[in-house]
């Protein structure tokens, strides 16, 4: 029998999400890690496995009568190297922009396949963020995390709660991820600006990578709310 905490039951089949232990079939050869993942829970979301109160490795082969307790990853999670860097799958573009707004190193492209994402995560030691449980179960992936929440604001809150990355708002390009943004004179970027922007704004920064120009426009109030909420959340956690 396998005992799961409430926060991991969302990964289980619908018939197993109620209270109580989950029966698991044993074939005598599968590891406990394989058994847990076969029930739907990626090992990236598992903090520890215990059999009869004793911690065991995912490679442990369960025996008939074993009482297995699965515990979730302890938050905040501190992957190495620090601070954490991320790569996001193609469905998390809005989350990627919010993380970059906060100055968090976030790789993202909307044309990358699963194998490419895993390869980049491994090569650059980035945590792969996704809502695809199958992607998290790839054996070659060094580290990943399931992102909770259906909308970007809730997803951002979940990532900040789990990893507590240091924030440096307004320093990173939300388009290409380059940093730091540098202040530029208005005269340097004037040819790139619309007439209304030239007339109403005086302060500008520019991306050292793609050259995009930034200023505090009409959308800045919403972005400032995102930044303020994130700062408040990370301050409370500490």
Rosetta blueprint (number, residue, H / E / L):
1 X L
2 X E
3 X E
4 X E
5 X L
6 X H
7 X H
8 X H
9 X H
10 X H
11 X H
12 X L
13 X L
14 X H
15 X H
16 X H
17 X L
18 X L
19 X L
20 X L
21 X L
22 X E
23 X L
24 X L
25 X L
26 X L
27 X L
28 X L
29 X L
30 X L
31 X L
32 X H
33 X H
34 X H
35 X H
36 X H
37 X H
38 X H
39 X L
40 X L
41 X L
42 X L
43 X H
44 X H
45 X H
46 X E
47 X E
48 X E
49 X E
50 X E
51 X E
52 X L
53 X L
54 X E
55 X E
56 X E
57 X L
58 X L
59 X L
60 X L
61 X L
62 X L
63 X L
64 X L
65 X L
66 X L
67 X L
68 X E
69 X E
70 X E
71 X E
72 X E
73 X L
74 X L
75 X L
76 X L
77 X L
78 X L
79 X L
80 X L
81 X L
82 X L
83 X L
84 X L
85 X L
86 X E
87 X E
88 X E
89 X L
90 X L
91 X L
92 X L
93 X H
94 X H
95 X H
96 X H
97 X H
98 X H
99 X H
100 X H
101 X H
102 X L
103 X L
104 X L
105 X L
106 X E
107 X E
108 X E
109 X L
110 X L
111 X L
112 X L
113 X L
114 X H
115 X H
116 X H
117 X H
118 X H
119 X H
120 X H
121 X H
122 X H
123 X H
124 X H
125 X L
126 X L
127 X E
128 X E
129 X E
130 X E
131 X L
132 X L
133 X H
134 X H
135 X H
136 X H
137 X L
138 X L
139 X L
140 X L
141 X L
142 X L
143 X L
144 X E
145 X E
146 X E
147 X L
148 X L
149 X L
150 X L
151 X L
152 X H
153 X H
154 X H
155 X H
156 X H
157 X H
158 X H
159 X H
160 X H
161 X H
162 X H
163 X H
164 X L
165 X L
166 X L
167 X L
168 X L
169 X L
170 X L
171 X L
172 X E
173 X L
174 X L
175 X L
176 X L
177 X L
178 X L
179 X E
180 X L
181 X L
182 X E
183 X E
184 X E
185 X L
186 X H
187 X H
188 X H
189 X H
190 X H
191 X H
192 X H
193 X L
194 X L
195 X H
196 X H
197 X H
198 X H
199 X H
200 X H
201 X L
202 X L
203 X L
204 X E
205 X E
206 X E
207 X L
208 X L
209 X L
210 X L
211 X L
212 X L
213 X E
214 X E
215 X L
216 X L
217 X L
218 X L
219 X L
220 X H
221 X H
222 X H
223 X H
224 X H
225 X H
226 X H
227 X H
228 X H
229 X H
230 X H
231 X H
232 X H
233 X H
234 X H
235 X H
236 X H
237 X H
238 X L
